Amino acid sequence: MTDQGLRIDDRVPVEVIEMPAPELQGPDASQYDVIDYKITRRLAQRPGSYVVLEYRRVVC
């Protein structure tokens, strides 16, 4: 642990979890453009290992 928080290197796998925006579903979806993603990462522990869960939310 450092002043910047946990330091996790490339040896820890990352599992990306896509979280779709409701605006991009249905008949009005073409009226929206994806301009970015908001990413939140959480360290999760599995028996005998760790994994980083990366939640990606669309920003419209």
C-alpha distance matrix in Angstrom:
0.0 3.8 7.0 7.8 5.5 4.8 6.5 9.6 12.6 16.2 16.6 15.4 18.6 19.0 21.7 23.3 25.1 27.8 28.8 32.3 33.7 36.8 38.5 38.5 40.5 44.3 47.2 45.5 42.6 44.2 44.0 40.2 38.2 34.5 33.0 29.3 26.6 24.0 20.9 18.4 15.8 14.7 13.0 15.8 16.5 19.9 21.5 20.2 18.0 15.6 16.8 15.7 18.5 19.5 22.1 24.5 26.9 29.8 30.5 34.3
3.8 0.0 3.8 5.3 5.1 6.3 7.3 11.0 13.6 17.3 18.4 17.6 20.6 20.7 23.5 24.7 26.6 28.9 29.8 33.0 34.1 37.4 38.7 38.8 41.1 44.8 47.5 45.6 42.7 44.1 43.7 39.9 37.7 34.1 32.2 28.6 26.4 23.7 21.1 18.9 16.9 16.5 15.4 18.7 19.8 23.2 25.1 23.7 21.2 18.7 19.4 17.8 20.3 20.7 23.1 25.1 27.3 29.9 30.2 33.9
7.0 3.8 0.0 3.8 5.5 8.5 9.9 13.6 16.3 19.8 21.3 20.3 23.0 22.5 25.1 25.7 27.3 29.3 29.8 32.8 33.5 36.7 37.8 38.2 40.7 44.3 46.8 44.6 41.9 43.3 42.5 38.8 36.6 33.2 31.0 27.6 25.7 22.9 20.7 18.7 17.3 17.3 17.1 20.5 22.1 25.7 27.8 26.8 24.2 21.4 21.6 19.5 21.6 21.5 23.4 25.0 26.8 29.2 29.0 32.6
7.8 5.3 3.8 0.0 3.8 6.9 8.0 11.3 13.9 17.2 19.1 17.9 20.3 19.4 22.0 22.4 24.1 25.8 26.5 29.4 30.2 33.5 34.5 34.7 37.3 40.9 43.4 41.2 38.4 39.7 39.1 35.3 33.0 29.6 27.4 24.0 22.0 19.4 17.1 15.4 14.2 14.8 15.0 18.6 20.7 24.1 26.7 25.7 22.8 19.7 19.3 16.8 18.7 18.2 20.1 21.5 23.3 25.7 25.6 29.2
5.5 5.1 5.5 3.8 0.0 3.8 6.4 9.4 12.7 16.0 17.4 15.7 18.1 17.3 19.8 20.5 22.1 24.2 24.9 28.1 29.1 32.3 33.7 34.0 36.2 39.9 42.6 40.7 37.9 39.5 39.0 35.2 33.2 29.7 27.9 24.3 21.8 19.0 16.3 14.0 12.1 11.9 11.6 15.2 17.1 20.6 23.1 22.4 19.6 16.4 16.4 14.1 16.1 16.3 18.3 20.3 22.4 25.1 25.5 29.2
4.8 6.3 8.5 6.9 3.8 0.0 3.8 6.2 9.8 13.1 13.9 12.2 14.9 14.7 17.4 18.7 20.6 23.1 24.2 27.7 29.1 32.4 34.0 33.9 35.9 39.7 42.6 40.9 37.9 39.6 39.5 35.7 33.6 30.0 28.6 24.8 22.1 19.5 16.3 13.9 11.2 10.5 9.2 12.6 14.1 17.5 19.9 18.8 16.0 13.0 13.2 11.5 14.1 14.8 17.5 19.8 22.3 25.3 26.1 29.9
6.5 7.3 9.9 8.0 6.4 3.8 0.0 3.8 6.5 10.1 11.4 10.5 13.5 13.8 17.0 18.5 20.9 23.5 25.1 28.3 30.0 33.5 34.9 34.4 36.6 40.4 43.2 41.6 38.4 39.7 39.9 36.1 33.7 29.9 28.5 24.7 22.2 20.2 16.9 15.2 12.3 12.3 10.8 14.1 15.4 18.3 20.6 19.0 15.9 13.1 13.2 11.7 14.7 15.2 18.3 20.2 23.1 25.7 26.7 30.5
9.6 11.0 13.6 11.3 9.4 6.2 3.8 0.0 3.8 6.9 7.9 6.8 9.8 10.4 13.8 15.7 18.4 21.2 23.2 26.5 28.6 32.0 33.6 32.8 34.8 38.6 41.4 40.1 36.8 38.2 38.6 34.9 32.5 28.7 27.6 23.9 21.2 19.5 15.9 14.4 11.0 11.0 9.1 12.0 13.2 15.7 18.1 16.5 13.1 10.3 10.0 8.8 12.2 13.0 16.5 18.5 21.8 24.5 25.9 29.6
12.6 13.6 16.3 13.9 12.7 9.8 6.5 3.8 0.0 3.8 5.5 6.2 9.2 10.5 14.2 16.2 19.4 22.0 24.5 27.6 29.9 33.4 34.8 33.7 35.7 39.4 42.2 40.9 37.5 38.6 39.3 35.6 32.9 29.2 28.2 24.5 22.0 21.0 17.5 16.6 13.4 13.9 12.1 14.5 15.4 17.2 19.3 17.3 13.9 11.7 11.2 10.5 14.0 14.5 18.1 19.7 23.2 25.5 27.1 30.7
16.2 17.3 19.8 17.2 16.0 13.1 10.1 6.9 3.8 0.0 3.8 5.4 7.1 8.7 12.4 14.4 18.0 20.5 23.3 26.2 28.8 32.3 33.8 32.2 34.1 37.8 40.5 39.5 35.9 36.9 37.9 34.3 31.6 27.9 27.2 23.7 21.3 20.8 17.3 17.0 14.0 14.9 13.2 15.1 16.0 17.2 19.3 17.4 13.9 12.0 10.8 10.4 13.5 13.8 17.5 18.8 22.4 24.6 26.5 29.9
16.6 18.4 21.3 19.1 17.4 13.9 11.4 7.9 5.5 3.8 0.0 3.8 6.2 9.3 12.7 15.5 18.8 21.8 24.7 27.8 30.6 33.9 35.7 34.1 35.7 39.4 42.3 41.5 37.9 39.2 40.4 36.8 34.3 30.6 30.2 26.7 24.0 23.4 19.7 18.9 15.5 15.5 13.1 14.1 14.2 14.8 16.5 14.1 10.8 9.8 9.5 10.5 13.9 15.2 18.9 20.7 24.4 26.9 29.1 32.5
15.4 17.6 20.3 17.9 15.7 12.2 10.5 6.8 6.2 5.4 3.8 0.0 3.8 6.6 9.8 12.8 15.9 19.0 21.7 25.0 27.8 31.0 33.0 31.7 33.1 36.8 39.9 39.1 35.7 37.2 38.3 34.8 32.5 28.7 28.5 24.9 21.9 20.9 17.2 15.9 12.4 11.9 9.5 10.4 10.8 11.8 14.0 12.3 8.6 6.6 5.8 6.8 10.4 12.1 15.8 18.0 21.7 24.4 26.8 30.3
18.6 20.6 23.0 20.3 18.1 14.9 13.5 9.8 9.2 7.1 6.2 3.8 0.0 3.8 6.6 9.8 12.9 16.1 19.1 22.2 25.3 28.4 30.4 28.8 30.1 33.7 36.8 36.3 32.8 34.3 35.7 32.3 30.1 26.4 26.6 23.2 20.1 19.6 15.9 15.1 11.9 11.9 10.2 10.5 11.4 11.6 14.2 13.3 9.7 7.7 5.3 6.2 8.7 10.3 13.8 15.8 19.6 22.2 24.9 28.2
19.0 20.7 22.5 19.4 17.3 14.7 13.8 10.4 10.5 8.7 9.3 6.6 3.8 0.0 3.8 6.3 9.6 12.6 15.5 18.6 21.5 24.8 26.7 25.2 26.6 30.3 33.3 32.7 29.2 30.8 32.0 28.6 26.5 22.8 23.0 19.6 16.4 15.9 12.3 11.8 9.0 9.8 9.3 10.0 12.1 12.8 16.0 15.8 12.2 9.4 5.9 4.7 5.9 6.6 10.2 12.0 15.8 18.4 21.1 24.4
21.7 23.5 25.1 22.0 19.8 17.4 17.0 13.8 14.2 12.4 12.7 9.8 6.6 3.8 0.0 3.8 6.5 9.8 12.8 15.9 19.1 22.1 24.3 22.8 23.7 27.4 30.5 30.2 26.8 28.7 30.1 26.8 25.1 21.6 22.4 19.2 15.8 15.4 12.2 11.7 9.6 10.1 10.3 10.1 12.3 12.5 15.9 16.5 13.2 10.7 7.0 6.1 5.0 6.0 8.6 10.6 14.1 16.8 20.0 23.1
23.3 24.7 25.7 22.4 20.5 18.7 18.5 15.7 16.2 14.4 15.5 12.8 9.8 6.3 3.8 0.0 3.8 6.3 9.5 12.4 15.6 18.7 20.7 19.1 20.3 24.0 27.1 26.6 23.1 25.0 26.3 23.0 21.3 17.8 18.8 15.7 12.3 12.4 9.6 10.1 9.2 10.8 12.2 12.5 15.3 15.8 19.4 20.2 16.9 14.2 10.4 8.4 6.2 4.7 6.1 7.1 10.7 13.1 16.3 19.3
25.1 26.6 27.3 24.1 22.1 20.6 20.9 18.4 19.4 18.0 18.8 15.9 12.9 9.6 6.5 3.8 0.0 3.8 6.4 9.6 12.9 15.6 18.1 16.8 17.6 21.2 24.5 24.2 21.0 23.2 24.5 21.4 20.2 16.9 18.4 15.6 12.1 11.9 9.9 10.0 10.1 11.2 13.3 13.1 16.1 16.5 20.1 21.6 18.7 15.9 12.4 10.5 7.1 5.9 4.9 6.3 8.9 11.6 15.1 17.9
27.8 28.9 29.3 25.8 24.2 23.1 23.5 21.2 22.0 20.5 21.8 19.0 16.1 12.6 9.8 6.3 3.8 0.0 3.8 6.2 9.6 12.5 14.6 13.0 14.1 17.8 20.9 20.5 17.2 19.4 20.7 17.7 16.6 13.5 15.4 13.1 10.0 10.6 9.8 11.1 12.2 14.1 16.6 16.7 19.8 20.3 23.9 25.4 22.4 19.7 16.0 13.8 10.5 8.4 6.1 5.1 6.6 8.5 12.2 14.6
28.8 29.8 29.8 26.5 24.9 24.2 25.1 23.2 24.5 23.3 24.7 21.7 19.1 15.5 12.8 9.5 6.4 3.8 0.0 3.8 6.6 9.4 11.9 11.1 12.1 15.8 19.1 18.4 15.5 18.2 19.1 16.0 15.7 12.9 14.9 12.9 9.9 10.0 10.1 11.1 13.1 14.7 17.7 17.9 21.2 22.0 25.6 27.4 24.6 21.7 18.2 15.8 12.3 10.2 6.8 5.8 5.0 7.2 10.6 12.8
32.3 33.0 32.8 29.4 28.1 27.7 28.3 26.5 27.6 26.2 27.8 25.0 22.2 18.6 15.9 12.4 9.6 6.2 3.8 0.0 3.8 6.4 8.6 7.4 8.4 12.2 15.3 14.7 11.7 14.5 15.6 12.8 12.9 10.8 13.5 12.5 10.4 11.4 12.5 14.2 16.5 18.4 21.5 21.7 25.0 25.6 29.1 31.0 28.2 25.3 21.8 19.4 15.9 13.6 10.3 8.3 6.4 6.4 9.6 10.7
33.7 34.1 33.5 30.2 29.1 29.1 30.0 28.6 29.9 28.8 30.6 27.8 25.3 21.5 19.1 15.6 12.9 9.6 6.6 3.8 0.0 3.8 5.3 5.6 7.3 10.8 13.6 12.3 9.8 12.8 13.0 10.3 11.1 9.6 12.2 11.8 10.5 11.4 13.5 15.3 18.2 20.3 23.6 24.2 27.6 28.5 32.1 34.0 31.2 28.1 24.7 22.0 18.6 16.0 12.5 10.2 7.0 5.9 7.8 8.1
36.8 37.4 36.7 33.5 32.3 32.4 33.5 32.0 33.4 32.3 33.9 31.0 28.4 24.8 22.1 18.7 15.6 12.5 9.4 6.4 3.8 0.0 3.8 5.4 5.4 8.2 11.2 10.3 8.8 12.4 12.6 10.8 12.7 12.2 15.1 15.3 14.2 15.0 17.1 18.5 21.4 23.1 26.5 26.7 30.0 30.7 34.2 36.4 33.7 30.9 27.5 25.1 21.5 19.2 15.6 13.8 10.6 9.6 11.0 10.3
38.5 38.7 37.8 34.5 33.7 34.0 34.9 33.6 34.8 33.8 35.7 33.0 30.4 26.7 24.3 20.7 18.1 14.6 11.9 8.6 5.3 3.8 0.0 3.8 5.5 7.5 9.4 7.4 6.0 9.3 8.9 7.3 9.8 10.3 13.1 14.2 14.1 15.4 18.1 20.1 23.3 25.4 28.9 29.4 32.8 33.7 37.3 39.3 36.5 33.5 30.0 27.3 23.9 21.2 17.7 15.2 11.9 9.7 10.0 8.1
38.5 38.8 38.2 34.7 34.0 33.9 34.4 32.8 33.7 32.2 34.1 31.7 28.8 25.2 22.8 19.1 16.8 13.0 11.1 7.4 5.6 5.4 3.8 0.0 3.8 6.7 8.8 7.5 4.4 7.5 8.6 6.8 8.6 8.8 12.3 13.5 13.4 15.4 17.8 20.2 23.0 25.3 28.5 29.0 32.3 33.0 36.5 38.3 35.4 32.6 29.0 26.4 23.1 20.4 17.2 14.4 11.7 9.1 10.3 8.6
40.5 41.1 40.7 37.3 36.2 35.9 36.6 34.8 35.7 34.1 35.7 33.1 30.1 26.6 23.7 20.3 17.6 14.1 12.1 8.4 7.3 5.4 5.5 3.8 0.0 3.8 7.1 7.4 5.5 9.1 10.7 10.1 12.2 12.5 16.1 17.0 16.6 18.3 20.3 22.2 24.8 26.7 29.8 29.8 32.9 33.2 36.6 38.7 36.0 33.4 29.9 27.7 24.2 21.9 18.7 16.4 13.9 12.1 13.8 12.3
44.3 44.8 44.3 40.9 39.9 39.7 40.4 38.6 39.4 37.8 39.4 36.8 33.7 30.3 27.4 24.0 21.2 17.8 15.8 12.2 10.8 8.2 7.5 6.7 3.8 0.0 3.8 5.7 5.7 8.9 10.6 11.3 14.0 15.2 18.7 20.2 20.1 21.8 24.0 25.9 28.6 30.4 33.5 33.4 36.5 36.6 39.9 42.1 39.6 37.1 33.6 31.5 27.9 25.7 22.5 20.2 17.6 15.6 16.9 14.8
47.2 47.5 46.8 43.4 42.6 42.6 43.2 41.4 42.2 40.5 42.3 39.9 36.8 33.3 30.5 27.1 24.5 20.9 19.1 15.3 13.6 11.2 9.4 8.8 7.1 3.8 0.0 3.8 5.7 7.5 9.0 11.0 14.0 16.1 19.5 21.5 22.1 24.1 26.6 28.8 31.6 33.6 36.8 36.9 40.0 40.2 43.6 45.6 43.0 40.4 36.9 34.7 31.2 28.8 25.6 23.0 20.3 17.8 18.5 15.8
45.5 45.6 44.6 41.2 40.7 40.9 41.6 40.1 40.9 39.5 41.5 39.1 36.3 32.7 30.2 26.6 24.2 20.5 18.4 14.7 12.3 10.3 7.4 7.5 7.4 5.7 3.8 0.0 3.8 5.5 5.7 7.7 11.2 13.6 16.7 19.0 19.9 21.9 24.8 27.1 30.2 32.5 35.8 36.3 39.6 40.2 43.7 45.6 42.8 40.0 36.4 33.8 30.5 27.8 24.5 21.7 18.7 15.9 15.9 12.8
42.6 42.7 41.9 38.4 37.9 37.9 38.4 36.8 37.5 35.9 37.9 35.7 32.8 29.2 26.8 23.1 21.0 17.2 15.5 11.7 9.8 8.8 6.0 4.4 5.5 5.7 5.7 3.8 0.0 3.8 5.4 5.8 8.5 10.5 13.9 15.9 16.8 19.1 21.7 24.3 27.2 29.6 32.8 33.4 36.7 37.2 40.7 42.5 39.6 36.8 33.2 30.6 27.4 24.5 21.5 18.5 15.8 12.8 13.3 10.5
44.2 44.1 43.3 39.7 39.5 39.6 39.7 38.2 38.6 36.9 39.2 37.2 34.3 30.8 28.7 25.0 23.2 19.4 18.2 14.5 12.8 12.4 9.3 7.5 9.1 8.9 7.5 5.5 3.8 0.0 3.8 5.5 7.6 10.4 13.5 16.2 17.8 20.5 23.3 26.2 29.1 31.9 35.0 35.8 39.1 39.7 43.3 44.8 41.7 38.9 35.2 32.6 29.5 26.5 23.7 20.3 17.9 14.5 14.5 11.4
44.0 43.7 42.5 39.1 39.0 39.5 39.9 38.6 39.3 37.9 40.4 38.3 35.7 32.0 30.1 26.3 24.5 20.7 19.1 15.6 13.0 12.6 8.9 8.6 10.7 10.6 9.0 5.7 5.4 3.8 0.0 3.8 7.0 10.3 12.7 15.8 17.7 20.1 23.2 26.1 29.3 32.1 35.5 36.5 40.0 40.9 44.5 46.1 43.0 39.9 36.3 33.4 30.4 27.2 24.2 20.9 18.0 14.5 13.6 10.0
40.2 39.9 38.8 35.3 35.2 35.7 36.1 34.9 35.6 34.3 36.8 34.8 32.3 28.6 26.8 23.0 21.4 17.7 16.0 12.8 10.3 10.8 7.3 6.8 10.1 11.3 11.0 7.7 5.8 5.5 3.8 0.0 3.8 6.7 9.2 12.0 13.9 16.3 19.5 22.4 25.6 28.5 31.9 33.1 36.6 37.7 41.4 42.8 39.6 36.5 32.9 29.9 26.9 23.6 20.7 17.3 14.4 10.9 9.8 6.3
38.2 37.7 36.6 33.0 33.2 33.6 33.7 32.5 32.9 31.6 34.3 32.5 30.1 26.5 25.1 21.3 20.2 16.6 15.7 12.9 11.1 12.7 9.8 8.6 12.2 14.0 14.0 11.2 8.5 7.6 7.0 3.8 0.0 3.8 6.0 9.2 11.6 14.5 17.6 20.9 23.9 27.1 30.4 31.8 35.4 36.5 40.2 41.3 38.0 34.8 31.1 28.1 25.4 21.9 19.4 15.8 13.4 9.6 8.6 5.7
34.5 34.1 33.2 29.6 29.7 30.0 29.9 28.7 29.2 27.9 30.6 28.7 26.4 22.8 21.6 17.8 16.9 13.5 12.9 10.8 9.6 12.2 10.3 8.8 12.5 15.2 16.1 13.6 10.5 10.4 10.3 6.7 3.8 0.0 3.8 5.8 7.9 11.1 13.9 17.3 20.3 23.5 26.7 28.2 31.8 33.0 36.7 37.7 34.3 31.1 27.5 24.3 21.8 18.3 15.9 12.2 10.2 6.5 5.9 4.8
33.0 32.2 31.0 27.4 27.9 28.6 28.5 27.6 28.2 27.2 30.2 28.5 26.6 23.0 22.4 18.8 18.4 15.4 14.9 13.5 12.2 15.1 13.1 12.3 16.1 18.7 19.5 16.7 13.9 13.5 12.7 9.2 6.0 3.8 0.0 3.8 7.3 10.2 13.2 16.8 19.8 23.3 26.5 28.5 32.1 33.7 37.4 38.2 34.7 31.3 27.7 24.4 22.2 18.5 16.5 12.9 11.1 7.9 5.9 5.7
29.3 28.6 27.6 24.0 24.3 24.8 24.7 23.9 24.5 23.7 26.7 24.9 23.2 19.6 19.2 15.7 15.6 13.1 12.9 12.5 11.8 15.3 14.2 13.5 17.0 20.2 21.5 19.0 15.9 16.2 15.8 12.0 9.2 5.8 3.8 0.0 3.8 6.8 9.6 13.2 16.1 19.7 22.8 24.9 28.5 30.2 34.0 34.6 31.1 27.7 24.2 20.7 18.8 15.0 13.3 9.7 8.6 6.3 5.1 7.2
26.6 26.4 25.7 22.0 21.8 22.1 22.2 21.2 22.0 21.3 24.0 21.9 20.1 16.4 15.8 12.3 12.1 10.0 9.9 10.4 10.5 14.2 14.1 13.4 16.6 20.1 22.1 19.9 16.8 17.8 17.7 13.9 11.6 7.9 7.3 3.8 0.0 3.8 6.1 9.7 12.6 16.1 19.3 21.2 24.9 26.6 30.3 31.1 27.6 24.2 20.7 17.2 15.1 11.3 9.5 6.0 5.4 4.7 5.3 8.7
24.0 23.7 22.9 19.4 19.0 19.5 20.2 19.5 21.0 20.8 23.4 20.9 19.6 15.9 15.4 12.4 11.9 10.6 10.0 11.4 11.4 15.0 15.4 15.4 18.3 21.8 24.1 21.9 19.1 20.5 20.1 16.3 14.5 11.1 10.2 6.8 3.8 0.0 3.8 6.7 10.2 13.5 16.9 19.1 22.8 24.9 28.7 29.6 26.2 22.5 19.3 15.7 13.5 10.0 8.0 5.8 5.1 6.4 6.6 10.4
20.9 21.1 20.7 17.1 16.3 16.3 16.9 15.9 17.5 17.3 19.7 17.2 15.9 12.3 12.2 9.6 9.9 9.8 10.1 12.5 13.5 17.1 18.1 17.8 20.3 24.0 26.6 24.8 21.7 23.3 23.2 19.5 17.6 13.9 13.2 9.6 6.1 3.8 0.0 3.8 6.6 10.1 13.3 15.7 19.3 21.5 25.2 25.9 22.4 18.8 15.6 12.0 10.1 6.6 5.6 4.8 6.5 8.9 10.1 13.9
18.4 18.9 18.7 15.4 14.0 13.9 15.2 14.4 16.6 17.0 18.9 15.9 15.1 11.8 11.7 10.1 10.0 11.1 11.1 14.2 15.3 18.5 20.1 20.2 22.2 25.9 28.8 27.1 24.3 26.2 26.1 22.4 20.9 17.3 16.8 13.2 9.7 6.7 3.8 0.0 3.8 6.8 10.3 12.7 16.4 18.9 22.6 23.5 20.2 16.5 13.7 10.0 8.2 5.8 5.3 6.8 8.5 11.7 13.0 16.8
15.8 16.9 17.3 14.2 12.1 11.2 12.3 11.0 13.4 14.0 15.5 12.4 11.9 9.0 9.6 9.2 10.1 12.2 13.1 16.5 18.2 21.4 23.3 23.0 24.8 28.6 31.6 30.2 27.2 29.1 29.3 25.6 23.9 20.3 19.8 16.1 12.6 10.2 6.6 3.8 0.0 3.8 6.8 9.5 13.1 15.7 19.3 19.9 16.6 12.8 10.2 6.5 5.6 4.5 6.3 8.9 11.5 14.8 16.5 20.2
14.7 16.5 17.3 14.8 11.9 10.5 12.3 11.0 13.9 14.9 15.5 11.9 11.9 9.8 10.1 10.8 11.2 14.1 14.7 18.4 20.3 23.1 25.4 25.3 26.7 30.4 33.6 32.5 29.6 31.9 32.1 28.5 27.1 23.5 23.3 19.7 16.1 13.5 10.1 6.8 3.8 0.0 3.8 6.2 9.9 12.8 16.3 17.2 14.2 10.5 8.6 5.7 5.2 6.6 8.3 11.7 14.1 17.7 19.5 23.2
13.0 15.4 17.1 15.0 11.6 9.2 10.8 9.1 12.1 13.2 13.1 9.5 10.2 9.3 10.3 12.2 13.3 16.6 17.7 21.5 23.6 26.5 28.9 28.5 29.8 33.5 36.8 35.8 32.8 35.0 35.5 31.9 30.4 26.7 26.5 22.8 19.3 16.9 13.3 10.3 6.8 3.8 0.0 3.8 6.8 10.0 13.3 13.8 10.8 7.1 6.1 4.6 6.3 8.9 11.4 14.8 17.5 21.1 23.0 26.7
15.8 18.7 20.5 18.6 15.2 12.6 14.1 12.0 14.5 15.1 14.1 10.4 10.5 10.0 10.1 12.5 13.1 16.7 17.9 21.7 24.2 26.7 29.4 29.0 29.8 33.4 36.9 36.3 33.4 35.8 36.5 33.1 31.8 28.2 28.5 24.9 21.2 19.1 15.7 12.7 9.5 6.2 3.8 0.0 3.8 6.6 10.1 11.3 8.8 5.8 5.3 5.9 6.7 10.3 12.4 16.1 18.8 22.4 24.7 28.3
16.5 19.8 22.1 20.7 17.1 14.1 15.4 13.2 15.4 16.0 14.2 10.8 11.4 12.1 12.3 15.3 16.1 19.8 21.2 25.0 27.6 30.0 32.8 32.3 32.9 36.5 40.0 39.6 36.7 39.1 40.0 36.6 35.4 31.8 32.1 28.5 24.9 22.8 19.3 16.4 13.1 9.9 6.8 3.8 0.0 3.8 6.6 7.8 6.1 4.4 6.3 8.6 10.0 13.7 16.0 19.6 22.4 26.0 28.5 32.0
19.9 23.2 25.7 24.1 20.6 17.5 18.3 15.7 17.2 17.2 14.8 11.8 11.6 12.8 12.5 15.8 16.5 20.3 22.0 25.6 28.5 30.7 33.7 33.0 33.2 36.6 40.2 40.2 37.2 39.7 40.9 37.7 36.5 33.0 33.7 30.2 26.6 24.9 21.5 18.9 15.7 12.8 10.0 6.6 3.8 0.0 3.8 6.0 5.2 5.6 7.3 10.4 11.5 15.3 17.5 21.0 23.9 27.3 30.1 33.5
21.5 25.1 27.8 26.7 23.1 19.9 20.6 18.1 19.3 19.3 16.5 14.0 14.2 16.0 15.9 19.4 20.1 23.9 25.6 29.1 32.1 34.2 37.3 36.5 36.6 39.9 43.6 43.7 40.7 43.3 44.5 41.4 40.2 36.7 37.4 34.0 30.3 28.7 25.2 22.6 19.3 16.3 13.3 10.1 6.6 3.8 0.0 3.8 5.7 8.0 10.5 13.9 15.3 19.0 21.3 24.7 27.6 31.1 33.9 37.2
20.2 23.7 26.8 25.7 22.4 18.8 19.0 16.5 17.3 17.4 14.1 12.3 13.3 15.8 16.5 20.2 21.6 25.4 27.4 31.0 34.0 36.4 39.3 38.3 38.7 42.1 45.6 45.6 42.5 44.8 46.1 42.8 41.3 37.7 38.2 34.6 31.1 29.6 25.9 23.5 19.9 17.2 13.8 11.3 7.8 6.0 3.8 0.0 3.8 7.3 10.5 14.1 16.2 19.8 22.6 25.9 29.0 32.4 35.1 38.5
18.0 21.2 24.2 22.8 19.6 16.0 15.9 13.1 13.9 13.9 10.8 8.6 9.7 12.2 13.2 16.9 18.7 22.4 24.6 28.2 31.2 33.7 36.5 35.4 36.0 39.6 43.0 42.8 39.6 41.7 43.0 39.6 38.0 34.3 34.7 31.1 27.6 26.2 22.4 20.2 16.6 14.2 10.8 8.8 6.1 5.2 5.7 3.8 0.0 3.8 6.9 10.5 13.0 16.4 19.4 22.6 25.9 29.1 31.8 35.3
15.6 18.7 21.4 19.7 16.4 13.0 13.1 10.3 11.7 12.0 9.8 6.6 7.7 9.4 10.7 14.2 15.9 19.7 21.7 25.3 28.1 30.9 33.5 32.6 33.4 37.1 40.4 40.0 36.8 38.9 39.9 36.5 34.8 31.1 31.3 27.7 24.2 22.5 18.8 16.5 12.8 10.5 7.1 5.8 4.4 5.6 8.0 7.3 3.8 0.0 3.8 6.9 9.7 13.0 16.1 19.3 22.5 25.8 28.4 31.9
16.8 19.4 21.6 19.3 16.4 13.2 13.2 10.0 11.2 10.8 9.5 5.8 5.3 5.9 7.0 10.4 12.4 16.0 18.2 21.8 24.7 27.5 30.0 29.0 29.9 33.6 36.9 36.4 33.2 35.2 36.3 32.9 31.1 27.5 27.7 24.2 20.7 19.3 15.6 13.7 10.2 8.6 6.1 5.3 6.3 7.3 10.5 10.5 6.9 3.8 0.0 3.8 6.3 9.5 12.7 15.7 19.1 22.3 24.9 28.4
15.7 17.8 19.5 16.8 14.1 11.5 11.7 8.8 10.5 10.4 10.5 6.8 6.2 4.7 6.1 8.4 10.5 13.8 15.8 19.4 22.0 25.1 27.3 26.4 27.7 31.5 34.7 33.8 30.6 32.6 33.4 29.9 28.1 24.3 24.4 20.7 17.2 15.7 12.0 10.0 6.5 5.7 4.6 5.9 8.6 10.4 13.9 14.1 10.5 6.9 3.8 0.0 3.8 6.2 9.7 12.6 15.9 19.1 21.5 25.1
18.5 20.3 21.6 18.7 16.1 14.1 14.7 12.2 14.0 13.5 13.9 10.4 8.7 5.9 5.0 6.2 7.1 10.5 12.3 15.9 18.6 21.5 23.9 23.1 24.2 27.9 31.2 30.5 27.4 29.5 30.4 26.9 25.4 21.8 22.2 18.8 15.1 13.5 10.1 8.2 5.6 5.2 6.3 6.7 10.0 11.5 15.3 16.2 13.0 9.7 6.3 3.8 0.0 3.8 6.4 9.7 12.9 16.3 18.9 22.4
19.5 20.7 21.5 18.2 16.3 14.8 15.2 13.0 14.5 13.8 15.2 12.1 10.3 6.6 6.0 4.7 5.9 8.4 10.2 13.6 16.0 19.2 21.2 20.4 21.9 25.7 28.8 27.8 24.5 26.5 27.2 23.6 21.9 18.3 18.5 15.0 11.3 10.0 6.6 5.8 4.5 6.6 8.9 10.3 13.7 15.3 19.0 19.8 16.4 13.0 9.5 6.2 3.8 0.0 3.8 6.3 9.8 12.9 15.4 18.9
22.1 23.1 23.4 20.1 18.3 17.5 18.3 16.5 18.1 17.5 18.9 15.8 13.8 10.2 8.6 6.1 4.9 6.1 6.8 10.3 12.5 15.6 17.7 17.2 18.7 22.5 25.6 24.5 21.5 23.7 24.2 20.7 19.4 15.9 16.5 13.3 9.5 8.0 5.6 5.3 6.3 8.3 11.4 12.4 16.0 17.5 21.3 22.6 19.4 16.1 12.7 9.7 6.4 3.8 0.0 3.8 6.5 10.0 12.6 16.0
24.5 25.1 25.0 21.5 20.3 19.8 20.2 18.5 19.7 18.8 20.7 18.0 15.8 12.0 10.6 7.1 6.3 5.1 5.8 8.3 10.2 13.8 15.2 14.4 16.4 20.2 23.0 21.7 18.5 20.3 20.9 17.3 15.8 12.2 12.9 9.7 6.0 5.8 4.8 6.8 8.9 11.7 14.8 16.1 19.6 21.0 24.7 25.9 22.6 19.3 15.7 12.6 9.7 6.3 3.8 0.0 3.8 6.6 9.4 12.7
26.9 27.3 26.8 23.3 22.4 22.3 23.1 21.8 23.2 22.4 24.4 21.7 19.6 15.8 14.1 10.7 8.9 6.6 5.0 6.4 7.0 10.6 11.9 11.7 13.9 17.6 20.3 18.7 15.8 17.9 18.0 14.4 13.4 10.2 11.1 8.6 5.4 5.1 6.5 8.5 11.5 14.1 17.5 18.8 22.4 23.9 27.6 29.0 25.9 22.5 19.1 15.9 12.9 9.8 6.5 3.8 0.0 3.8 6.5 9.6
29.8 29.9 29.2 25.7 25.1 25.3 25.7 24.5 25.5 24.6 26.9 24.4 22.2 18.4 16.8 13.1 11.6 8.5 7.2 6.4 5.9 9.6 9.7 9.1 12.1 15.6 17.8 15.9 12.8 14.5 14.5 10.9 9.6 6.5 7.9 6.3 4.7 6.4 8.9 11.7 14.8 17.7 21.1 22.4 26.0 27.3 31.1 32.4 29.1 25.8 22.3 19.1 16.3 12.9 10.0 6.6 3.8 0.0 3.8 6.3
30.5 30.2 29.0 25.6 25.5 26.1 26.7 25.9 27.1 26.5 29.1 26.8 24.9 21.1 20.0 16.3 15.1 12.2 10.6 9.6 7.8 11.0 10.0 10.3 13.8 16.9 18.5 15.9 13.3 14.5 13.6 9.8 8.6 5.9 5.9 5.1 5.3 6.6 10.1 13.0 16.5 19.5 23.0 24.7 28.5 30.1 33.9 35.1 31.8 28.4 24.9 21.5 18.9 15.4 12.6 9.4 6.5 3.8 0.0 3.8
34.3 33.9 32.6 29.2 29.2 29.9 30.5 29.6 30.7 29.9 32.5 30.3 28.2 24.4 23.1 19.3 17.9 14.6 12.8 10.7 8.1 10.3 8.1 8.6 12.3 14.8 15.8 12.8 10.5 11.4 10.0 6.3 5.7 4.8 5.7 7.2 8.7 10.4 13.9 16.8 20.2 23.2 26.7 28.3 32.0 33.5 37.2 38.5 35.3 31.9 28.4 25.1 22.4 18.9 16.0 12.7 9.6 6.3 3.8 0.0
